[in-house]
Amino acid sequence: MIKAILIAVTGALHAFPACALNVEFVGNTHQVINDRPEASTGLNAVYTVYDINEISAINITDANSLSDLKVQIYSNLGGGYAVDQPFSISGNYAVISNPKGDMGYIIDDGVSKYCFWIVNYADKHFDISSVEPYPEQDCDMTRISVTGIGEPIRYYSINGRQCQLDRGIKARFHTLEWNSDTKAYSDVEKVAEFEYLQNPLTIRPPFYCNTTVTISGDRFLKIWGLEKTLESSSIAANGLDVNTEAVQTNLSDEEDSSNMIKSDGTMLGGSAPADFTFYAYTTDAIIHYEWQLAEDPEFEYIKYRFNEQDLNYTFDQEGKYYVRFIGSNADGSCEAIGETYEIGIGASDLRIPNAFSPDGDGVNDVWKVGYRSLTEFKCWIFDRNGQQLFYFDRPELGWDGKHRGKYVSPGVYYYVIEAKGADGKKYKKGGDINILRYRKIGNTTGGSVE
């Protein structure tokens, strides 16, 4: 015998009124499952019995007055159409013999009411005979074909409104989940829950890796130790997901921090040539890879397409560029689009110092040009007799004041520079370089300049 006791709830917006009435189910061999519905239903409880035929009676206890007790029963029409239900008195409690399932009960002792619905599970058993992939899949969901029974379990409120119990049917499967710390997709187990057995079962987001699906349920059978479980064959991944990353690979420590990628994915004020590596991390169903480069953010006019998962690209012309990744499945019916990177290459500039002091003190030891967006560069260093002392062809390099491994003497030297900017501007410059030496005087930190 299972005793269901209403717990009084006070002080909450949707609390049930205090009630002293209790009901006891008699004759059942399986636990009577008690669900508390929303207060708006007017019900204190929804009881699910394994089989109404094993319930011989319902005992009503703790009534304020058995002489004033009234019991009514109602169908899906609601309490307004309730009819009197015969009952008997046995000692200090009332007895409803051979109660009916899938009906609502209203018990009134003249002081309080206790209203409940009885669900007869015998007419609503859950069972499954096959679990297979659904033949047609969409891009944003995975469908699972399930053969079995498990229709919605419905009950009706006091005013006749149709309500539904959650069967708690579960679908257990594996998928991929992005880990931003490791920059990789990792295998995780997930569980999707359903109020009743749908065919097909729809799971969002879709599967990102091949997996089997185990259907189990329902929660009533689980409580009774009779849970049904069935595993599918392997179901192919149909979900597409991508995470992307952009890294500029030719930044030097001296370059301005404006060259760094900002949190919104943009790079503004970059200097050419700007070498980038774009990485795409994708889920299993992505078969085709494409990086797109355009000069408009809507990608209406795509300048270049690269069929690679990871892309190395050098921006060597002034302008603003937009780069994104698109991955698609085998037949091209689904796509995953990564974030858009906005990359700005600024106009060229060349600034040339006229002096430095290569004395090894770590300050101004190397003669270097200041520059931005130079795609071609050549520099020659000469002494006053026209002898070439040094040559370099990368603007980030410079001259340390040495010739054949030894420092040259202080004095005036000459440079010739030929360069070309990403904006097409050509530079041809020449001028003096003054090499300074600081001589220490005694033990002081001061000195004189040679």
Stockholm file with secondary structure:
# STOCKHOLM 1.0

chainA/1-450         MIKAILIAVTGALHAFPACALNVEFVGNTHQVINDRPEASTGLNAVYTVYDINEISAINITDANSLSDLKVQIYSNLGGGYAVDQPFSISGNYAVISNPKGDMGYIIDDGVSKYCFWIVNYADKHFDISSVEPYPEQDCDMTRISVTGIGEPIRYYSINGRQCQLDRGIKARFHTLEWNSDTKAYSDVEKVAEFEYLQNPLTIRPPFYCNTTVTISGDRFLKIWGLEKTLESSSIAANGLDVNTEAVQTNLSDEEDSSNMIKSDGTMLGGSAPADFTFYAYTTDAIIHYEWQLAEDPEFEYIKYRFNEQDLNYTFDQEGKYYVRFIGSNADGSCEAIGETYEIGIGASDLRIPNAFSPDGDGVNDVWKVGYRSLTEFKCWIFDRNGQQLFYFDRPELGWDGKHRGKYVSPGVYYYVIEAKGADGKKYKKGGDINILRYRKIGNTTGGSVE
#=GR chainA/1-450 SS CEEEECCCCCSSTTCCCCCCCEEEEESCSSCCEEECCCGGGTCSEEEEESCGGGCCEEEEESCSCSTTCEEEEECTTCGGGCEECCCEEETTEEEEESCCSSEEEEEECSSCEEEEEEEEGGGSCCEEEEEEECSCCCTTCEEEEEEEECCCEEEECTTCCEEEECCCEEEEEEEEEEETTTTEEEEEEEEEEESSCCSSEEESSCCSSCBCCEEEECHHHHHTTCCEEEECCCBCCCCCCEEEEEEESCCCTTSCGGGSCCTTSEEEEECSSEEEEEEEEECTTCCEEEEEEESSTTCSSEEEEECCSSEEEEECSSEEEEEEEEEECTTSCCEEECCCEEEEECCCEEECCSEECCSSSSSSCSBCCEEESEEEEEEEEECTTCCEEEEECCTTCCBCSEETTEECCSEEEEEEEEEEETTSCEEEEEEEEEECCEEECTTSSCEEEC
#=GC SS_cons         CEEEECCCCCSSTTCCCCCCCEEEEESCSSCCEEECCCGGGTCSEEEEESCGGGCCEEEEESCSCSTTCEEEEECTTCGGGCEECCCEEETTEEEEESCCSSEEEEEECSSCEEEEEEEEGGGSCCEEEEEEECSCCCTTCEEEEEEEECCCEEEECTTCCEEEECCCEEEEEEEEEEETTTTEEEEEEEEEEESSCCSSEEESSCCSSCBCCEEEECHHHHHTTCCEEEECCCBCCCCCCEEEEEEESCCCTTSCGGGSCCTTSEEEEECSSEEEEEEEEECTTCCEEEEEEESSTTCSSEEEEECCSSEEEEECSSEEEEEEEEEECTTSCCEEECCCEEEEECCCEEECCSEECCSSSSSSCSBCCEEESEEEEEEEEECTTCCEEEEECCTTCCBCSEETTEECCSEEEEEEEEEEETTSCEEEEEEEEEECCEEECTTSSCEEEC
//
